[in-house]
Amino acid sequence: MTAVTANADTPVLLDLPPLDAARFARIEDKVAALMRTRCDVVTTQGEALLPLEACIRSAVRPGSTALNIITGPYGETFGGWLRSCGAEVVTISAPFTGAVTAEQVADALREHPEIDFVSLVHAEAATGNTNPVAEIGAVVREHGALLMLDAVASVGAEPLLTDEWGVDLCVIGGQKALAGPAGVSVVSVSARAWERIAANEQAPRRSYLSLLDWKERWVDAGRTALPHAPAQLEMLALEQAVDRIEAEGLETVIVRHRAAAAAVRAGVAVLGGPVPYVIRDEHAAPAATTLRTPAGVDAREVVSAALAADGAVPVQAAAGALAAEMIRVNHYGRAADRAVVLASLAALAAGMRALGVAVDDEAAAAAAGAAWDEAVAAA
Ligand SMILES: *Cc1c(COP(=O)(O)O)cnc(C)c1O
């Protein structure tokens, strides 16, 4: 038999001891603590779209009326699933330049008292905005609807208080601020949500999308036997990611993300050229900053030129309809780092200059560095 040996590029990932139920449960408990929830959690063995779809298909049925809040691309996806479950869908579409307000949500609930399910994205890495979940959660709770939250891009980057905010179904993944794996995801399920799901004859059973299967075979069975072979490597990576966050301190990790957003916004303010897409600082997601290019300057060309100057920076053009006008500067996970943020700004400046736009990269670097230091000192 040929031995597989480790080197810097390829750690050995084979022949590990099996991941047992006790270890799996311990990893779940660590993630639940990070999410600030005492509710049951289900660790779905797939990328975060799996539990998001599972939540909607489990909780929604014909006769449901859902309020779908769209502040970026994921909300569009949720709308499709909600309709395919037979729900009437009421939509709030917030412009990608800001956040949805609790007042807008309250108005929609007053206008449509039959709403029994609300889907919301906490922070959007794709559009760079973040929503006031504490306030929205209070309004939804008073109305009595279930609240599903996509917290994939917020967990670890900004406070996420699942239980305190009244979130019934909170979905997280490891691949953004946790700097972990994308292949497993966790959803917390409140007692109210379990009741609704159990009463839904249409909720998936004996299906990869079934939350009820996990409840029956894992949660209610005392978490002593796994229902099927777990995604072992991803689970171990998730544990390491959470352990690393705990070792650094969740607050410190959050401060790094806040500082990164503040630094990019401060740098861009004096760079000349692109401007923040999200208008107000308090609506800006700590995970990523989106920028609007000046009229006549194609964001894709700026990004190409920036990456030609420094191919290592986490800068990309937006997807879809916004591709020509929106630049996305990612600063989540290990990229929530002073040097990475300054390198991203320098690359953007080089890209703009290559396209003939006058920019002041020294002023941008000074302002960004000062904003980073100020955010860290204020913490
Ligand atoms: C990143 C992200 C996801 C997961 O999507 P991937 O593109 O597979 O990483 C889900 N929801 C939100 C809001 C995200 O930002």
PDBQT file of the ligand as one rigid body, heavy atoms in Angstrom, charges set to zero:
ROOT
HETATM    1  C1  LIG A 401     -21.979  33.542   1.906  1.00  0.00    +0.000 C 
HETATM    2  C2  LIG A 401     -23.396  33.519   2.249  1.00  0.00    +0.000 A 
HETATM    3  C3  LIG A 401     -24.130  32.345   2.196  1.00  0.00    +0.000 A 
HETATM    4  C4  LIG A 401     -23.531  31.055   1.733  1.00  0.00    +0.000 C 
HETATM    5  O1  LIG A 401     -23.259  31.137   0.374  1.00  0.00    +0.000 OA
HETATM    6  P1  LIG A 401     -21.886  30.723  -0.325  1.00  0.00    +0.000 P 
HETATM    7  O2  LIG A 401     -21.841  31.586  -1.541  1.00  0.00    +0.000 OA
HETATM    8  O3  LIG A 401     -22.045  29.295  -0.640  1.00  0.00    +0.000 OA
HETATM    9  O4  LIG A 401     -20.763  30.986   0.610  1.00  0.00    +0.000 OA
HETATM   10  C5  LIG A 401     -25.467  32.406   2.558  1.00  0.00    +0.000 A 
HETATM   11  N1  LIG A 401     -26.031  33.552   2.952  1.00  0.00    +0.000 NA
HETATM   12  C6  LIG A 401     -25.343  34.693   3.010  1.00  0.00    +0.000 A 
HETATM   13  C7  LIG A 401     -26.033  35.941   3.450  1.00  0.00    +0.000 C 
HETATM   14  C8  LIG A 401     -24.018  34.721   2.657  1.00  0.00    +0.000 A 
HETATM   15  O5  LIG A 401     -23.334  35.875   2.700  1.00  0.00    +0.000 OA
ENDROOT
TORSDOF 0
